[in-house]
Amino acid sequence: AEQGVDQEMPGDSTPSNDAWFTDANLDTLSDGKIDDMVGRMLRMMLRHGLFEPSNKTCQPLECNSSLYDADATSPEHDALNQELATKAIMLLKNEGRVLPLQPNVTLAVLGSACDAPQDVEAQLAQWDLGSYYNIGGSGRVIAHEPISIYAGLKSKCMQLGCTVVSELTDNTTEALKVAAEADVAIICGATTSTEGHDRASLSVDQEDFMVSAASGLKAAGKPIVSLTITPGSIVLPWVDDVQAVLSVFLAGKYTGTAFADTLFGDSNPSAKSPLTFPVQESDMVAPCPEDSCPYTEGLFVGWRALEGKPVTFPFGHGLSYTSFNYSMLGVAVGLEASSVTGCTGAAVCISARISNTGSVKGSEVAQLYMGFPENTGEPTKVLRGFVRVEDLEPGASADVAFPLYEKDLHIYSEVDAAWTLPNGVFNLYAAASSRDIRFDSAFAACNGQLTLDLDQPCMG
């Protein structure tokens, strides 16, 4: 407060987050200081009519009912919720095309995370408490009566005629017994997160079970599908023992439905990972618990820091039940680039054709990466664009364009204290992920001018 903070949000102490604006601490401030802090907030509220009852949902201070008790659910919201959850499922591994599953399969659903509970009352009582269906914190939306993985698969098998057997604890011995009567084993792991502090590790809460169950099932010759629900990146030390991996980031009410639709091929996965899944936790930049934290990694954070190093699944990765071919149609610079459809105003335009070369309809998220000239000290590749090609039928193609604007080519010069266009060769990569490059090209810059002639001398 003495340094200018007027409000602490959300303001309530929790087991993992201390509050500073307590009654005892605020009592140490003068009445004038408190009036000054409150006055700035009240003036903004009055200016924007927050205390006027006309056309307002509620009138402070009586807003809790309309904010927290109102039911805003509609059939349209439900449908969108399910669509988003389903489209968010990432297929990260599918060895031997074990997926999609056949409708007459017998499934062993194993592990506590397959039937995770949702304690709404506990979350309402603690603002930063999360679950396997939603994150914790002030921006959370608590999923009401979410569908677990087990429930989603049971419902799907009622439709298809398949069979589900289960062991919904993390007892590996019992899980292996149940799996003996199944064609395919599903193992589930999960973790959650909240605002205010870092996760304790990059492990799922059931890591020991996932490792031992995958090892035992592999020894028994059972096909294994790993399902994970997480708030971000995790390590998967069991990944080499399983044939398939599906993952989603805290998907809400329709988590189980989304997994079931994807497992049986009613939905063809198309999501791409917005982060890297590292081989081990030590590969990542560790959280800094101190008040003063030197960011010595600079721009080399996340996937950029792991370029050239082994990873479990790279940034931008995500498989499909079909396959896609990329072919380059052209690269243009300057006025020619700006004249290409989809590249109006661009300094550089890359055109590509995406073709569905598989046997089922699917969607693909094509990505464009760019590498700055070698002497700039920038990361090897940076993501500069992506295009989602929706519902391509087998044998069909779609043409896409990746525009690069002037700002996309600039780096910040501390010497000039300005954004500048460096001289040299810029590499271009059209890709299905940061490590699945489908074709590459390049252009050069010299004293602010762009050219496709990479051998042209630059005197600057």
Salt bridges, closest charged atoms under 4 A:
ASP6 OD2 - ARG40 NE 2.64
ASP36 OD2 - ARG40 NH1 3.06
ASP78 OD1 - LYS253 NZ 3.61
GLU83 OE2 - LYS87 NZ 2.98
GLU95 OE1 - LYS93 NZ 3.95
GLU145 OE2 - HIS144 NE2 3.79
GLU174 OE2 - LYS177 NZ 3.34
ASP241 OD1 - LYS218 NZ 3.28
ASP261 OD1 - LYS156 NZ 2.70
ASP266 OD2 - LYS156 NZ 2.48
GLU307 OE1 - LYS381 NZ 2.68
GLU364 OE1 - LYS272 NZ 3.35
GLU390 OE2 - LYS87 NZ 3.84
GLU390 OE1 - ARG388 NE 2.67
ASP399 OD1 - ARG353 NE 2.62
GLU406 OE1 - HIS410 NE2 3.67
ASP408 OD1 - LYS407 NZ 3.51
ASP436 OD1 - ARG438 NE 3.03
